[in-house]
Amino acid sequence: MNKFNQAQEIVKKFHQEHLLKFYDNLEEDKKELLLNQILETDFELLKELYEKRNIVSDSKDKITPIAYTDKSKLSKDELEKYKKNGEEVIKNNKYAVVTMAGGQGTRLGHDGPKGTFMLNIDPPKSLFEIFCEKLNKIKNEYGVIIPWYLMTSKENNNDTIKFFEENNYFDYPKEAIKFFIQGEIPMIDTKGKVILTAEGLIKQAANGHGGIFEAMFNNDIVEDIKNRGIEWIFIGPVDNPIVQMTDEVMIGYAVNKNAAAIGKSIVKANPGEKVGVFCKRNGKPSVVEYTEITKEMAEETDKNGELVFGESHINCNLFNINAIEKIGAEKLPYHTAFKKATYMDENGKIIEPKEPNCYKFETFIFDSFEKLDSMEILRGKREEEFAPVKNKEGVDSPETAVSLYKAYYNLK
């Protein structure tokens, strides 16, 4: 049976026949792409996700506080011990960095991969260049080249690689950098139909930052890490220019505690800040989203006047290779979001909605924590750890990130 017939059988089985309605209008390469999309799509999963889209969980999860260590309150001896342990990990080539760089800079008004966004410092630097400077600093200090894995997307992979090539990889060894592509999942409309792009292909969306693990396995990144003898992997986002991706104290602390994973936290700016916070869920490490937490829980304080649920998850996490293998053995759950999406309907008309009209499915990295028996939480200082570049203006904008960056590096 040829590909077309296979695809035809699949779409008929799942009542998605419209996916092939405009097949004859496509160029030959696009025809091949559409058939591959159909053959690679898990329609059973989509059907299940659609059927569960509006189910409100009546979960009786027990949410309790999680213990943390405040880095700023460690003694001088502890800091020296952890730093030395962390340095040994790096010097012995047991450390790697994974950066999630699949996003576009659309919200910033930037046409291109988010990592290519230029920060207005003197001289201006892209986020990618800033990250390379951090890795080059380690190379110069310890004589070690840390492997750097960048998770891109189908949308920005070619542009990302081109950017690195045009900038000579910012003087970081080319062979130490590996690009791999994040997974995607089709979007579906309110009737459960997979939607098409304006040109007649399946409209897909990135499967969330929790997709990092599946992408690492599917693209042989985990295999490469194991072949190099690497034991510790830092995973973080590309949009934080002061991220401490090679924090020797954090690494040494994880080693000393024999941790499966360690999450970096910062104190919530206020009880109502819209961030997820570390917690224990039914005794397992987890993150409770701001939409899940009650006002009473958000405002609860301990005997020292600190928020009981105040450790913000900033998506900067260190994993032992054994933990990543354990996490990768099972699929993470999907979460549903109702979004606006332009698409081509069954009559060939381009629909540009003013209101949300389609379902997008995402996995979250913090759902992986519940697969671990325990993890450590290390609290850092906001001004030393977190300068997100997310919004064009206002909070978490290039302006605030530049201000924090300059303050951290003591620049004018």
Secondary structure, DSSP 8 states (H G I E B T S, - for coil): --HHHHHHHHHHHTT-GGGGTTGGGS-HHHHHHHHHHHHH--HHHHHHHHHTTT--------EE----EEGGGS-HHHHHHHHHHHHHHHHTT-EEEEEE---BSGGGT-SSBGGG-EE-SSS-EEHHHHHHHHHHHHHHHHS----EEEEE-TTTHHHHHHHHHHTGGGGS-GGGEEEEE--EEE-EETTS-B-B-TTSSB-EEE--GGGHHHHHHHTTHHHHHHHTT--EEEEEESS-TT--TT-HHHHHHHHHTT-SEEEEEEE-SSTT----EEEEETTEEEEE-TTTS-HHHHH-B-TTS-BTT-EEEEEEEEEEHHHHHHHHTS----EEEEE---EE-TTS-EE--SS--EEEEE--GGGGGGGSS--EEEE--HHHH------SSSTTSHHHHHHHHHHHTT--
